[in-house]
Amino acid sequence: MDKKTIIWIILGVVVVAVVVLALTGSFSAPQKTEQTYKPGNVAAPGASAVSTSGIVVTSEGKAARNDAAPMSPEAPQESLPITDTSSVTSDAIDIKVTSTGITPKEFSVRAGAVTHLLVSTGDQYTHLFKFQDPSLSAIAVGIGPGDPARLMTFNAPTTKGTYQYFCDVPGHVGRGESGKMIVN
Ligand SMILES: [Cu+2]
């Protein structure tokens, strides 16, 4: 075999290898995975876990109570501060509380569904996000000036209807810090 033949053989082997790799998918770009919450885990460190059957549970494994006192052991717990919100489940509803209002003004959830609220601010005020209905007294998130976001995981009410939320700092509702959660 002369030199030319050897080079052609090497080239042929390389071409075959490239074709095989391409066909087996070794060259395809890595799949972009969407961050979605999986039951049986916590959505963010510190937040209440959700059982595999979709029930938000306390640290003792009992169903958390939405009508408990905020931060009591029976209540759904808010997460530790989250500086990198890109790691948060894309199922979370992004709630922004500022002196110009709360966004979104409304959102919808399914009755009883696992619901994640990612509560954040962005101004120099303290805010306290909560619901008007006493059946949701435990779902309250306080946030100070410049604080990172926090995630609150809870089961939406099983009773369909409209649940108002607002900022419980005096004077803030008057600035438009309110909205409604529609349970359907
Ligand atoms: Cu406020």
Backbone and ligand atoms as CSV (ligand in chain L), in Angstrom:
chain,resi,resn,atom,element,x,y,z
A,1,MET,N,N,0.846,-1.206,0.000
A,1,MET,CA,C,0.000,0.000,0.000
A,1,MET,C,C,0.873,1.245,0.000
A,2,ASP,N,N,0.541,2.144,-0.905
A,2,ASP,CA,C,1.322,3.387,-0.860
A,2,ASP,C,C,0.686,4.378,0.130
A,3,LYS,N,N,1.378,5.485,0.346
A,3,LYS,CA,C,0.950,6.497,1.322
A,3,LYS,C,C,-0.465,6.995,1.041
A,4,LYS,N,N,-0.758,7.246,-0.269
A,4,LYS,CA,C,-2.054,7.795,-0.662
A,4,LYS,C,C,-3.198,6.884,-0.215
A,5,THR,N,N,-3.015,5.574,-0.448
A,5,THR,CA,C,-4.053,4.600,-0.099
A,5,THR,C,C,-4.321,4.633,1.405
A,6,ILE,N,N,-3.248,4.702,2.199
A,6,ILE,CA,C,-3.379,4.724,3.663
A,6,ILE,C,C,-4.175,5.957,4.101
A,7,ILE,N,N,-3.851,7.111,3.486
A,7,ILE,CA,C,-4.572,8.348,3.830
A,7,ILE,C,C,-6.053,8.198,3.500
A,8,TRP,N,N,-6.348,7.616,2.320
A,8,TRP,CA,C,-7.765,7.423,1.938
A,8,TRP,C,C,-8.482,6.497,2.904
A,9,ILE,N,N,-7.807,5.478,3.371
A,9,ILE,CA,C,-8.414,4.540,4.331
A,9,ILE,C,C,-8.721,5.266,5.643
A,10,ILE,N,N,-7.747,6.067,6.113
A,10,ILE,CA,C,-7.947,6.822,7.357
A,10,ILE,C,C,-9.126,7.770,7.209
A,11,LEU,N,N,-9.184,8.500,6.102
A,11,LEU,CA,C,-10.296,9.427,5.858
A,11,LEU,C,C,-11.639,8.688,5.865
A,12,GLY,N,N,-11.645,7.525,5.222
A,12,GLY,CA,C,-12.874,6.725,5.168
A,12,GLY,C,C,-13.337,6.331,6.551
A,13,VAL,N,N,-12.410,5.894,7.389
A,13,VAL,CA,C,-12.744,5.491,8.766
A,13,VAL,C,C,-13.316,6.683,9.532
A,14,VAL,N,N,-12.681,7.866,9.377
A,14,VAL,CA,C,-13.160,9.074,10.068
A,14,VAL,C,C,-14.589,9.403,9.635
A,15,VAL,N,N,-14.848,9.363,8.326
A,15,VAL,CA,C,-16.190,9.678,7.821
A,15,VAL,C,C,-17.229,8.708,8.395
A,16,VAL,N,N,-16.907,7.431,8.388
A,16,VAL,CA,C,-17.834,6.422,8.939
A,16,VAL,C,C,-18.092,6.704,10.422
A,17,ALA,N,N,-17.031,7.031,11.181
A,17,ALA,CA,C,-17.173,7.302,12.616
A,17,ALA,C,C,-18.097,8.491,12.849
A,18,VAL,N,N,-17.923,9.554,12.052
A,18,VAL,CA,C,-18.750,10.766,12.198
A,18,VAL,C,C,-20.218,10.426,11.924
A,19,VAL,N,N,-20.449,9.637,10.856
A,19,VAL,CA,C,-21.830,9.266,10.506
A,19,VAL,C,C,-22.463,8.444,11.637
A,20,VAL,N,N,-21.708,7.494,12.175
A,20,VAL,CA,C,-22.233,6.651,13.263
A,20,VAL,C,C,-22.565,7.506,14.482
A,21,LEU,N,N,-21.654,8.411,14.851
A,21,LEU,CA,C,-21.890,9.284,16.014
A,21,LEU,C,C,-23.124,10.140,15.814
A,22,ALA,N,N,-23.272,10.699,14.593
A,22,ALA,CA,C,-24.413,11.562,14.311
A,22,ALA,C,C,-25.708,10.768,14.418
A,23,LEU,N,N,-25.693,9.536,13.876
A,23,LEU,CA,C,-26.910,8.709,13.906
A,23,LEU,C,C,-27.281,8.285,15.324
A,24,THR,N,N,-26.284,8.047,16.170
A,24,THR,CA,C,-26.597,7.613,17.535
A,24,THR,C,C,-26.930,8.805,18.443
A,25,GLY,N,N,-26.858,9.996,17.898
A,25,GLY,CA,C,-27.285,11.167,18.673
A,25,GLY,C,C,-26.210,11.755,19.559
A,26,SER,N,N,-24.991,11.228,19.451
A,26,SER,CA,C,-23.928,11.730,20.323
A,26,SER,C,C,-23.612,13.197,20.051
A,27,PHE,N,N,-23.945,13.656,18.844
A,27,PHE,CA,C,-23.616,15.031,18.486
A,27,PHE,C,C,-24.762,16.010,18.736
A,28,SER,N,N,-25.953,15.474,19.061
A,28,SER,CA,C,-27.100,16.381,19.229
A,28,SER,C,C,-26.928,17.229,20.488
A,29,ALA,N,N,-27.469,18.422,20.454
A,29,ALA,CA,C,-27.352,19.348,21.573
A,29,ALA,C,C,-28.069,18.765,22.790
A,30,PRO,N,N,-27.551,19.053,24.001
A,30,PRO,CA,C,-28.226,18.528,25.189
A,30,PRO,C,C,-29.653,19.080,25.291
A,31,GLN,N,N,-30.575,18.232,25.700
A,31,GLN,CA,C,-31.975,18.647,25.828
A,31,GLN,C,C,-32.097,19.692,26.937
A,32,LYS,N,N,-32.854,20.754,26.645
A,32,LYS,CA,C,-33.091,21.766,27.675
A,32,LYS,C,C,-34.232,21.271,28.561
A,33,THR,N,N,-33.927,21.064,29.819
A,33,THR,CA,C,-34.980,20.555,30.699
A,33,THR,C,C,-35.670,21.707,31.403
A,34,GLU,N,N,-36.978,21.640,31.435
A,34,GLU,CA,C,-37.742,22.686,32.121
A,34,GLU,C,C,-37.819,22.329,33.605
A,35,GLN,N,N,-37.632,23.337,34.435
A,35,GLN,CA,C,-37.706,23.122,35.877
A,35,GLN,C,C,-39.165,23.008,36.290
A,36,THR,N,N,-39.608,21.816,36.555
A,36,THR,CA,C,-40.965,21.695,37.078
A,36,THR,C,C,-40.923,20.927,38.377
A,37,TYR,N,N,-41.845,21.279,39.228
A,37,TYR,CA,C,-41.873,20.693,40.551
A,37,TYR,C,C,-42.365,19.255,40.524
A,38,LYS,N,N,-41.675,18.396,41.234
A,38,LYS,CA,C,-42.123,17.017,41.327
A,38,LYS,C,C,-42.586,16.728,42.748
A,39,PRO,N,N,-43.803,16.180,42.911
A,39,PRO,CA,C,-44.294,15.871,44.250
A,39,PRO,C,C,-43.324,14.952,44.979
A,40,GLY,N,N,-43.369,15.018,46.292
A,40,GLY,CA,C,-42.493,14.186,47.092
A,40,GLY,C,C,-41.207,14.904,47.415
A,41,ASN,N,N,-41.214,16.214,47.258
A,41,ASN,CA,C,-40.000,16.979,47.467
A,41,ASN,C,C,-40.355,18.404,47.880
A,42,VAL,N,N,-39.337,19.212,48.160
A,42,VAL,CA,C,-39.584,20.625,48.418
A,42,VAL,C,C,-39.221,21.401,47.154
A,43,ALA,N,N,-39.958,22.482,46.900
A,43,ALA,CA,C,-39.711,23.276,45.699
A,43,ALA,C,C,-38.527,24.217,45.899
A,44,ALA,N,N,-38.234,24.547,47.144
A,44,ALA,CA,C,-37.088,25.402,47.468
A,44,ALA,C,C,-36.705,25.107,48.913
A,45,PRO,N,N,-35.413,25.195,49.258
A,45,PRO,CA,C,-34.998,24.880,50.625
A,45,PRO,C,C,-35.787,25.695,51.658
A,46,GLY,N,N,-36.296,25.002,52.663
A,46,GLY,CA,C,-37.039,25.662,53.723
A,46,GLY,C,C,-38.542,25.647,53.517
A,47,ALA,N,N,-38.975,25.519,52.267
A,47,ALA,CA,C,-40.419,25.488,51.987
A,47,ALA,C,C,-40.986,24.142,52.406
A,48,SER,N,N,-42.287,24.116,52.650
A,48,SER,CA,C,-42.935,22.866,53.032
A,48,SER,C,C,-42.842,21.847,51.911
A,49,ALA,N,N,-42.698,20.599,52.300
A,49,ALA,CA,C,-42.654,19.521,51.309
A,49,ALA,C,C,-44.065,19.174,50.871
A,50,VAL,N,N,-44.144,18.508,49.737
A,50,VAL,CA,C,-45.421,18.035,49.219
A,50,VAL,C,C,-45.330,16.525,49.122
A,51,SER,N,N,-46.334,15.841,49.641
A,51,SER,CA,C,-46.329,14.376,49.579
A,51,SER,C,C,-46.521,13.927,48.142
A,52,THR,N,N,-46.226,12.646,47.888
A,52,THR,CA,C,-46.372,12.144,46.524
A,52,THR,C,C,-47.829,12.184,46.076
A,53,SER,N,N,-48.752,12.270,47.036
A,53,SER,CA,C,-50.168,12.380,46.659
A,53,SER,C,C,-50.598,13.841,46.504
A,54,GLY,N,N,-49.621,14.768,46.577
A,54,GLY,CA,C,-49.937,16.168,46.291
A,54,GLY,C,C,-50.468,16.966,47.473
A,55,ILE,N,N,-50.160,16.519,48.684
A,55,ILE,CA,C,-50.598,17.255,49.877
A,55,ILE,C,C,-49.386,17.949,50.499
A,56,VAL,N,N,-49.518,19.249,50.753
A,56,VAL,CA,C,-48.448,20.000,51.416
A,56,VAL,C,C,-48.430,19.570,52.879
A,57,VAL,N,N,-47.261,19.156,53.328
A,57,VAL,CA,C,-47.177,18.584,54.677
A,57,VAL,C,C,-46.246,19.386,55.582
A,58,THR,N,N,-46.465,19.215,56.886
A,58,THR,CA,C,-45.619,19.845,57.889
A,58,THR,C,C,-44.343,19.016,58.039
A,59,SER,N,N,-43.433,19.508,58.892
A,59,SER,CA,C,-42.180,18.761,59.100
A,59,SER,C,C,-42.460,17.414,59.747
A,60,GLU,N,N,-43.636,17.272,60.355
A,60,GLU,CA,C,-44.006,15.978,60.959
A,60,GLU,C,C,-44.761,15.083,59.981
A,61,GLY,N,N,-44.954,15.576,58.763
A,61,GLY,CA,C,-45.604,14.756,57.749
A,61,GLY,C,C,-47.121,14.824,57.758
A,62,LYS,N,N,-47.687,15.722,58.598
A,62,LYS,CA,C,-49.145,15.888,58.608
A,62,LYS,C,C,-49.528,16.951,57.581
A,63,ALA,N,N,-50.769,16.904,57.114
A,63,ALA,CA,C,-51.243,17.914,56.158
A,63,ALA,C,C,-51.146,19.297,56.796
A,64,ALA,N,N,-50.497,20.214,56.110
A,64,ALA,CA,C,-50.365,21.577,56.630
A,64,ALA,C,C,-51.728,22.252,56.587
A,65,ARG,N,N,-51.948,23.163,57.530
A,65,ARG,CA,C,-53.248,23.853,57.599
A,65,ARG,C,C,-53.106,25.295,57.123
A,66,ASN,N,N,-53.880,25.637,56.093
A,66,ASN,CA,C,-53.841,27.001,55.550
A,66,ASN,C,C,-54.432,28.029,56.513
A,67,ASP,N,N,-55.235,27.561,57.492
A,67,ASP,CA,C,-55.874,28.505,58.407
A,67,ASP,C,C,-55.107,28.621,59.725
A,68,ALA,N,N,-53.915,28.057,59.765
A,68,ALA,CA,C,-53.099,28.152,60.985
A,68,ALA,C,C,-52.478,29.542,61.070
A,69,ALA,N,N,-51.872,29.823,62.235
A,69,ALA,CA,C,-51.157,31.095,62.385
A,69,ALA,C,C,-49.912,31.040,61.502
A,70,PRO,N,N,-49.585,32.152,60.815
A,70,PRO,CA,C,-48.401,32.130,59.939
A,70,PRO,C,C,-47.159,31.672,60.695
A,71,MET,N,N,-46.375,30.844,60.075
A,71,MET,CA,C,-45.109,30.329,60.586
A,71,MET,C,C,-45.252,29.389,61.785
A,72,SER,N,N,-46.477,29.054,62.174
A,72,SER,CA,C,-46.660,28.060,63.243
A,72,SER,C,C,-46.315,26.688,62.656
A,73,PRO,N,N,-46.035,25.701,63.515
A,73,PRO,CA,C,-45.628,24.385,62.998
A,73,PRO,C,C,-46.676,23.737,62.094
A,74,GLU,N,N,-47.956,24.112,62.265
A,74,GLU,CA,C,-49.033,23.514,61.458
A,74,GLU,C,C,-49.155,24.177,60.091
A,75,ALA,N,N,-48.539,25.336,59.932
A,75,ALA,CA,C,-48.717,26.139,58.712
A,75,ALA,C,C,-47.751,25.711,57.613
A,76,PRO,N,N,-48.128,25.923,56.344
A,76,PRO,CA,C,-47.134,25.789,55.268
A,76,PRO,C,C,-46.021,26.812,55.520
A,77,GLN,N,N,-44.779,26.393,55.329
A,77,GLN,CA,C,-43.639,27.265,55.632
A,77,GLN,C,C,-43.100,27.942,54.376
A,78,GLU,N,N,-42.706,29.201,54.524
A,78,GLU,CA,C,-42.061,29.861,53.395
A,78,GLU,C,C,-40.614,29.382,53.313
A,79,SER,N,N,-40.038,29.492,52.126
A,79,SER,CA,C,-38.664,29.025,51.922
A,79,SER,C,C,-37.669,29.979,52.561
A,80,LEU,N,N,-36.427,29.569,52.562
A,80,LEU,CA,C,-35.336,30.475,52.906
A,80,LEU,C,C,-35.242,31.498,51.772
A,81,PRO,N,N,-34.552,32.632,51.985
A,81,PRO,CA,C,-34.417,33.609,50.891
A,81,PRO,C,C,-33.793,32.966,49.652
A,82,ILE,N,N,-34.328,33.316,48.499
A,82,ILE,CA,C,-33.847,32.740,47.233
A,82,ILE,C,C,-33.187,33.842,46.406
A,83,THR,N,N,-31.881,33.762,46.258
A,83,THR,CA,C,-31.192,34.794,45.489
A,83,THR,C,C,-31.200,34.470,43.995
A,84,ASP,N,N,-31.136,33.165,43.680
A,84,ASP,CA,C,-31.135,32.767,42.267
A,84,ASP,C,C,-32.496,32.160,41.925
A,85,THR,N,N,-33.408,32.982,41.420
A,85,THR,CA,C,-34.773,32.495,41.177
A,85,THR,C,C,-34.854,31.625,39.923
A,86,SER,N,N,-33.760,31.540,39.144
A,86,SER,CA,C,-33.801,30.690,37.948
A,86,SER,C,C,-33.871,29.220,38.333
A,87,SER,N,N,-33.526,28.917,39.606
A,87,SER,CA,C,-33.568,27.527,40.057
A,87,SER,C,C,-34.955,27.129,40.543
A,88,VAL,N,N,-35.850,28.110,40.625
A,88,VAL,CA,C,-37.189,27.850,41.169
A,88,VAL,C,C,-38.070,27.203,40.100
A,89,THR,N,N,-38.936,26.321,40.532
A,89,THR,CA,C,-39.852,25.640,39.621
A,89,THR,C,C,-40.603,26.641,38.731
A,90,SER,N,N,-40.733,26.291,37.451
A,90,SER,CA,C,-41.428,27.194,36.537
A,90,SER,C,C,-42.937,27.175,36.787
A,91,ASP,N,N,-43.392,26.276,37.658
A,91,ASP,CA,C,-44.809,26.256,38.038
A,91,ASP,C,C,-45.148,27.414,38.977
A,92,ALA,N,N,-44.121,28.028,39.569
A,92,ALA,CA,C,-44.373,29.060,40.585
A,92,ALA,C,C,-45.017,30.308,39.971
A,93,ILE,N,N,-45.902,30.908,40.735
A,93,ILE,CA,C,-46.526,32.159,40.301
A,93,ILE,C,C,-45.681,33.299,40.875
A,94,ASP,N,N,-45.216,34.134,39.974
A,94,ASP,CA,C,-44.307,35.220,40.326
A,94,ASP,C,C,-45.110,36.399,40.858
A,95,ILE,N,N,-45.040,36.622,42.166
A,95,ILE,CA,C,-45.792,37.722,42.774
A,95,ILE,C,C,-44.806,38.820,43.124
A,96,LYS,N,N,-45.021,40.002,42.560
A,96,LYS,CA,C,-44.130,41.112,42.872
A,96,LYS,C,C,-44.923,42.189,43.613
A,97,VAL,N,N,-44.440,42.521,44.810
A,97,VAL,CA,C,-45.123,43.522,45.620
A,97,VAL,C,C,-44.254,44.769,45.685
A,98,THR,N,N,-44.762,45.863,45.139
A,98,THR,CA,C,-44.033,47.123,45.223
A,98,THR,C,C,-45.020,48.237,45.558
A,99,SER,N,N,-44.501,49.418,45.751
A,99,SER,CA,C,-45.350,50.546,46.148
A,99,SER,C,C,-46.317,50.967,45.037
A,100,THR,N,N,-46.137,50.421,43.843
A,100,THR,CA,C,-47.083,50.751,42.769
A,100,THR,C,C,-48.148,49.666,42.602
A,101,GLY,N,N,-48.068,48.616,43.391
A,101,GLY,CA,C,-49.095,47.592,43.320
A,101,GLY,C,C,-48.528,46.195,43.405
A,102,ILE,N,N,-49.418,45.212,43.299
A,102,ILE,CA,C,-48.990,43.811,43.280
A,102,ILE,C,C,-49.230,43.273,41.882
A,103,THR,N,N,-48.224,42.630,41.313
A,103,THR,CA,C,-48.426,41.951,40.034
A,103,THR,C,C,-48.228,40.459,40.247
A,104,PRO,N,N,-49.025,39.606,39.593
A,104,PRO,CA,C,-50.162,39.972,38.748
A,104,PRO,C,C,-51.351,40.452,39.581
A,105,LYS,N,N,-52.284,41.137,38.941
A,105,LYS,CA,C,-53.487,41.601,39.632
A,105,LYS,C,C,-54.410,40.427,39.908
A,106,GLU,N,N,-54.280,39.374,39.097
A,106,GLU,CA,C,-55.033,38.147,39.388
A,106,GLU,C,C,-54.351,36.946,38.753
A,107,PHE,N,N,-54.589,35.800,39.345
A,107,PHE,CA,C,-54.116,34.547,38.770
A,107,PHE,C,C,-55.105,33.457,39.144
A,108,SER,N,N,-55.070,32.370,38.381
A,108,SER,CA,C,-56.014,31.277,38.610
A,108,SER,C,C,-55.277,30.008,39.008
A,109,VAL,N,N,-55.882,29.241,39.879
A,109,VAL,CA,C,-55.345,27.939,40.263
A,109,VAL,C,C,-56.506,26.953,40.343
A,110,ARG,N,N,-56.179,25.679,40.248
A,110,ARG,CA,C,-57.192,24.630,40.381
A,110,ARG,C,C,-57.431,24.375,41.864
A,111,ALA,N,N,-58.670,24.113,42.198
A,111,ALA,CA,C,-59.026,23.821,43.592
A,111,ALA,C,C,-58.171,22.680,44.136
A,112,GLY,N,N,-57.558,22.917,45.269
A,112,GLY,CA,C,-56.761,21.893,45.938
A,112,GLY,C,C,-55.372,21.663,45.372
A,113,ALA,N,N,-55.057,22.312,44.255
A,113,ALA,CA,C,-53.774,22.061,43.594
A,113,ALA,C,C,-52.602,22.602,44.403
A,114,VAL,N,N,-51.462,21.930,44.252
A,114,VAL,CA,C,-50.235,22.441,44.862
A,114,VAL,C,C,-49.915,23.776,44.189
A,115,THR,N,N,-49.744,24.808,44.993
A,115,THR,CA,C,-49.535,26.165,44.471
A,115,THR,C,C,-48.253,26.726,45.061
A,116,HIS,N,N,-47.421,27.274,44.199
A,116,HIS,CA,C,-46.177,27.901,44.657
A,116,HIS,C,C,-46.243,29.388,44.347
A,117,LEU,N,N,-46.099,30.208,45.370
A,117,LEU,CA,C,-46.042,31.650,45.141
A,117,LEU,C,C,-44.613,32.098,45.399
A,118,LEU,N,N,-44.018,32.728,44.403
A,118,LEU,CA,C,-42.672,33.273,44.562
A,118,LEU,C,C,-42.841,34.767,44.804
A,119,VAL,N,N,-42.688,35.162,46.062
A,119,VAL,CA,C,-42.992,36.538,46.445
A,119,VAL,C,C,-41.703,37.361,46.506
A,120,SER,N,N,-41.707,38.474,45.804
A,120,SER,CA,C,-40.521,39.333,45.819
A,120,SER,C,C,-40.947,40.793,45.793
A,121,THR,N,N,-39.981,41.666,45.996
A,121,THR,CA,C,-40.256,43.099,45.941
A,121,THR,C,C,-39.187,43.723,45.052
A,122,GLY,N,N,-38.781,44.896,45.305
A,122,GLY,CA,C,-37.795,45.529,44.447
A,122,GLY,C,C,-37.713,46.995,44.795
A,123,ASP,N,N,-38.383,47.369,45.859
A,123,ASP,CA,C,-38.294,48.775,46.275
A,123,ASP,C,C,-37.795,48.876,47.723
A,124,GLN,N,N,-37.849,50.074,48.266
A,124,GLN,CA,C,-37.229,50.311,49.575
A,124,GLN,C,C,-38.226,50.208,50.731
A,125,TYR,N,N,-39.368,49.535,50.469
A,125,TYR,CA,C,-40.375,49.414,51.516
A,125,TYR,C,C,-40.459,47.983,52.034
A,126,THR,N,N,-41.036,47.858,53.215
A,126,THR,CA,C,-41.366,46.539,53.743
A,126,THR,C,C,-42.777,46.220,53.297
A,127,HIS,N,N,-43.008,44.979,52.897
A,127,HIS,CA,C,-44.338,44.559,52.461
A,127,HIS,C,C,-44.723,43.267,53.172
A,128,LEU,N,N,-46.019,43.072,53.309
A,128,LEU,CA,C,-46.523,41.837,53.902
A,128,LEU,C,C,-47.661,41.308,53.042
A,129,PHE,N,N,-47.307,40.337,52.223
A,129,PHE,CA,C,-48.301,39.722,51.321
A,129,PHE,C,C,-49.157,38.748,52.115
A,130,LYS,N,N,-50.475,38.900,52.007
A,130,LYS,CA,C,-51.360,37.913,52.640
A,130,LYS,C,C,-52.724,37.915,51.988
A,131,PHE,N,N,-53.558,36.957,52.420
A,131,PHE,CA,C,-54.917,36.839,51.899
A,131,PHE,C,C,-55.908,37.388,52.917
A,132,GLN,N,N,-57.040,37.853,52.375
A,132,GLN,CA,C,-58.067,38.404,53.243
A,132,GLN,C,C,-58.830,37.303,53.986
A,133,ASP,N,N,-59.097,36.197,53.270
A,133,ASP,CA,C,-59.928,35.151,53.839
A,133,ASP,C,C,-59.203,34.443,54.978
A,134,PRO,N,N,-59.841,34.321,56.164
A,134,PRO,CA,C,-59.189,33.656,57.294
A,134,PRO,C,C,-58.800,32.208,57.005
A,135,SER,N,N,-59.441,31.593,56.002
A,135,SER,CA,C,-59.094,30.209,55.672
A,135,SER,C,C,-57.691,30.116,55.072
A,136,LEU,N,N,-57.100,31.285,54.735
A,136,LEU,CA,C,-55.748,31.310,54.170
A,136,LEU,C,C,-54.790,32.138,55.042
A,137,SER,N,N,-55.104,32.206,56.328
A,137,SER,CA,C,-54.306,33.042,57.228
A,137,SER,C,C,-52.834,32.643,57.276
A,138,ALA,N,N,-52.546,31.367,57.025
A,138,ALA,CA,C,-51.161,30.892,57.127
A,138,ALA,C,C,-50.306,31.331,55.948
A,139,ILE,N,N,-50.973,31.724,54.861
A,139,ILE,CA,C,-50.225,32.064,53.644
A,139,ILE,C,C,-49.865,33.547,53.706
A,140,ALA,N,N,-48.803,33.855,54.411
A,140,ALA,CA,C,-48.372,35.237,54.567
A,140,ALA,C,C,-46.863,35.288,54.370
A,141,VAL,N,N,-46.411,36.240,53.589
A,141,VAL,CA,C,-44.977,36.370,53.339
A,141,VAL,C,C,-44.575,37.823,53.553
A,142,GLY,N,N,-43.701,38.035,54.540
A,142,GLY,CA,C,-43.170,39.366,54.795
A,142,GLY,C,C,-41.857,39.528,54.055
A,143,ILE,N,N,-41.649,40.733,53.538
A,143,ILE,CA,C,-40.436,40.941,52.751
A,143,ILE,C,C,-39.945,42.372,52.990
A,144,GLY,N,N,-38.675,42.507,53.328
A,144,GLY,CA,C,-38.124,43.817,53.656
A,144,GLY,C,C,-37.423,44.452,52.470
A,145,PRO,N,N,-37.000,45.703,52.619
A,145,PRO,CA,C,-36.329,46.397,51.510
A,145,PRO,C,C,-35.123,45.601,51.005
A,146,GLY,N,N,-35.113,45.325,49.728
A,146,GLY,CA,C,-33.972,44.632,49.119
A,146,GLY,C,C,-33.871,43.157,49.443
A,147,ASP,N,N,-34.869,42.609,50.155
A,147,ASP,CA,C,-34.829,41.180,50.489
A,147,ASP,C,C,-34.946,40.329,49.233
A,148,PRO,N,N,-34.289,39.166,49.229
A,148,PRO,CA,C,-34.503,38.236,48.108
A,148,PRO,C,C,-35.912,37.644,48.177
A,149,ALA,N,N,-36.308,36.991,47.087
A,149,ALA,CA,C,-37.638,36.386,47.004
A,149,ALA,C,C,-37.754,35.211,47.975
A,150,ARG,N,N,-38.997,34.880,48.279
A,150,ARG,CA,C,-39.277,33.688,49.082
A,150,ARG,C,C,-40.403,32.919,48.430
A,151,LEU,N,N,-40.360,31.616,48.585
A,151,LEU,CA,C,-41.370,30.768,47.970
A,151,LEU,C,C,-42.297,30.206,49.042
A,152,MET,N,N,-43.587,30.277,48.770
A,152,MET,CA,C,-44.588,29.693,49.671
A,152,MET,C,C,-45.335,28.613,48.906
A,153,THR,N,N,-45.285,27.400,49.434
A,153,THR,CA,C,-45.970,26.271,48.805
A,153,THR,C,C,-47.161,25.883,49.666
A,154,PHE,N,N,-48.329,25.794,49.053
A,154,PHE,CA,C,-49.534,25.397,49.798
A,154,PHE,C,C,-50.533,24.770,48.840
A,155,ASN,N,N,-51.526,24.119,49.412
A,155,ASN,CA,C,-52.617,23.593,48.585
A,155,ASN,C,C,-53.659,24.685,48.427
A,156,ALA,N,N,-54.053,24.968,47.192
A,156,ALA,CA,C,-55.108,25.947,46.955
A,156,ALA,C,C,-56.376,25.488,47.675
A,157,PRO,N,N,-57.239,26.433,48.047
A,157,PRO,CA,C,-58.486,26.033,48.715
A,157,PRO,C,C,-59.258,25.024,47.860
A,158,THR,N,N,-59.995,24.148,48.527
A,158,THR,CA,C,-60.828,23.193,47.792
A,158,THR,C,C,-62.166,23.835,47.425
A,159,THR,N,N,-62.463,24.967,48.056
A,159,THR,CA,C,-63.687,25.701,47.739
A,159,THR,C,C,-63.403,26.694,46.624
A,160,LYS,N,N,-64.109,26.522,45.505
A,160,LYS,CA,C,-63.909,27.431,44.373
A,160,LYS,C,C,-64.393,28.832,44.717
A,161,GLY,N,N,-63.762,29.826,44.095
A,161,GLY,CA,C,-64.181,31.193,44.353
A,161,GLY,C,C,-63.027,32.155,44.168
A,162,THR,N,N,-63.243,33.385,44.595
A,162,THR,CA,C,-62.237,34.428,44.455
A,162,THR,C,C,-61.684,34.779,45.832
A,163,TYR,N,N,-60.379,34.768,45.940
A,163,TYR,CA,C,-59.711,35.051,47.212
A,163,TYR,C,C,-58.823,36.284,47.028
A,164,GLN,N,N,-59.149,37.327,47.754
A,164,GLN,CA,C,-58.389,38.571,47.635
A,164,GLN,C,C,-57.059,38.456,48.365
A,165,TYR,N,N,-56.026,39.012,47.753
A,165,TYR,CA,C,-54.757,39.148,48.464
A,165,TYR,C,C,-54.367,40.624,48.487
A,166,PHE,N,N,-53.533,40.960,49.438
A,166,PHE,CA,C,-53.187,42.377,49.603
A,166,PHE,C,C,-51.905,42.491,50.418
A,167,CYS,N,N,-51.400,43.705,50.518
A,167,CYS,CA,C,-50.246,43.966,51.376
A,167,CYS,C,C,-50.770,44.586,52.668
A,168,ASP,N,N,-50.434,43.919,53.777
A,168,ASP,CA,C,-51.002,44.308,55.072
A,168,ASP,C,C,-50.154,45.353,55.801
A,169,VAL,N,N,-49.470,46.196,55.086
A,169,VAL,CA,C,-48.760,47.304,55.721
A,169,VAL,C,C,-49.680,48.523,55.568
A,170,PRO,N,N,-49.931,49.247,56.676
A,170,PRO,CA,C,-50.883,50.362,56.601
A,170,PRO,C,C,-50.590,51.296,55.426
A,171,GLY,N,N,-51.640,51.602,54.670
A,171,GLY,CA,C,-51.522,52.529,53.550
A,171,GLY,C,C,-51.191,51.887,52.227
A,172,HIS,N,N,-50.757,50.626,52.257
A,172,HIS,CA,C,-50.296,50.008,51.006
A,172,HIS,C,C,-51.432,49.559,50.085
A,173,VAL,N,N,-52.563,49.138,50.669
A,173,VAL,CA,C,-53.695,48.747,49.821
A,173,VAL,C,C,-54.159,49.960,49.006
A,174,GLY,N,N,-54.129,51.120,49.647
A,174,GLY,CA,C,-54.543,52.354,48.983
A,174,GLY,C,C,-53.681,52.693,47.771
A,175,ARG,N,N,-52.466,52.159,47.733
A,175,ARG,CA,C,-51.577,52.404,46.588
A,175,ARG,C,C,-51.772,51.354,45.505
A,176,GLY,N,N,-52.695,50.445,45.738
A,176,GLY,CA,C,-52.970,49.430,44.720
A,176,GLY,C,C,-52.348,48.084,45.010
A,177,GLU,N,N,-51.871,47.891,46.225
A,177,GLU,CA,C,-51.238,46.610,46.547
A,177,GLU,C,C,-52.296,45.577,46.929
A,178,SER,N,N,-52.983,45.100,45.906
A,178,SER,CA,C,-54.015,44.073,46.114
A,178,SER,C,C,-54.247,43.328,44.807
A,179,GLY,N,N,-54.937,42.213,44.904
A,179,GLY,CA,C,-55.243,41.411,43.721
A,179,GLY,C,C,-56.123,40.238,44.131
A,180,LYS,N,N,-56.387,39.353,43.163
A,180,LYS,CA,C,-57.252,38.224,43.508
A,180,LYS,C,C,-56.769,36.904,42.904
A,181,MET,N,N,-56.911,35.873,43.729
A,181,MET,CA,C,-56.621,34.507,43.290
A,181,MET,C,C,-57.967,33.850,42.983
A,182,ILE,N,N,-58.098,33.362,41.759
A,182,ILE,CA,C,-59.339,32.704,41.368
A,182,ILE,C,C,-59.125,31.192,41.435
A,183,VAL,N,N,-59.908,30.539,42.268
A,183,VAL,CA,C,-59.820,29.091,42.414
A,183,VAL,C,C,-60.955,28.470,41.609
A,184,ASN,N,N,-60.592,27.651,40.618
A,184,ASN,CA,C,-61.642,27.061,39.788
A,184,ASN,C,C,-61.413,25.565,39.567
L,1,CU,CU,CU,-46.755,46.823,50.677
